[in-house]
Amino acid sequence: MRIKKTFILGLVASLGFANLGLAPSALAAGEAVKLKDIEFSFEGPFGTFDRAAAQRGFQVYREICSSCHSAQYFAFRNLEGIGYSEEMAKAIAAEYQITDGPDDFGDMFERPGKLSDRMPAPFPNQNAARAANGGAYPPDLSVIVKARPGGADYLYSLLTGYEEPPADIELAPGQYYNAYMAGHKIAMPQPLYDDMVGYADGTEATVEQMAKDVTVFLAWLAEPSMEQRKSIGFSFMIFMSIFVVLLYLTNRRIWRPIKKGAMPWVGKDEKA
Ligand code: HEC
């Protein structure tokens, strides 16, 4: 009985911790290369996304990454989640041409984007994407931060991890050396160089800054509801703490007469 109770309490507590993002990551262990450990504002049980960084990251994504990578789950209305107003999100959407249709004559046509549209992919299909990238497929970035062990730290490390290859490494044409890619060979040329974008808020666009910003944006894109999840986890833990105290008091009250011997007939049969 005691074991069962402890087990259930343990289960309940770990559910709460998992919601808060405190559960130990199974993937972090056994990593061959040590990732750069960046302090992101969205880490920890009360972490939130830095909206300004996410907006700068969106700019980096738009101006650089989106020429090769798609983000199929990203709709323009989602931009309100990182602090853009509806008008601004509408204006950004309208800068894109979306293929719609068919019209009354059965033809597809182009029109400016709306809030409900997804961001258009750079290539019509995987084969076209491969053909344009020397046979390598640039993966969709919608959930890449969740999909790779190491998550945000991995993405940051990868983007800042281009180095001169050591002498004993042979690179095929179209391959680049990256300290953090599995096998160290990557078909993506170094995407970031200093001052590639002009930030409107005056932040200096160093490689590290852009890598950090685009990582914040992609971490948000991979889990836009993270802040709600964490706050639910926290409320749940508070609720459970109060509930456990109440359960304990109730339990004591129910058993008190029996423990005091006021009901001597209870439990007699078992003893006999
Ligand atoms: C010139 C095209 C190009 C641009 C621009 C580009 N990428 Fe890539 N990216 C690729 C290709 C091709 C691959 C596949 C590499 C491979 O499989 O070796 C890739 C792979 C990746 C991966 C997966 C690495 C892994 O672990 O498998 C990530 C993450 C990534 N890119 C992020 C980005 C980000 C963020 C940007 C913008 C800052 C960006 N890329 C810009 C072409 C590009």
Residues whose N, C-alpha, C, O or C-beta is under 5 A from the ligand:
A	BS01	HEC	I64 C65 C68 N133 A136 Y137 P138 P139 I144 K185 I186 A187 M188 P191
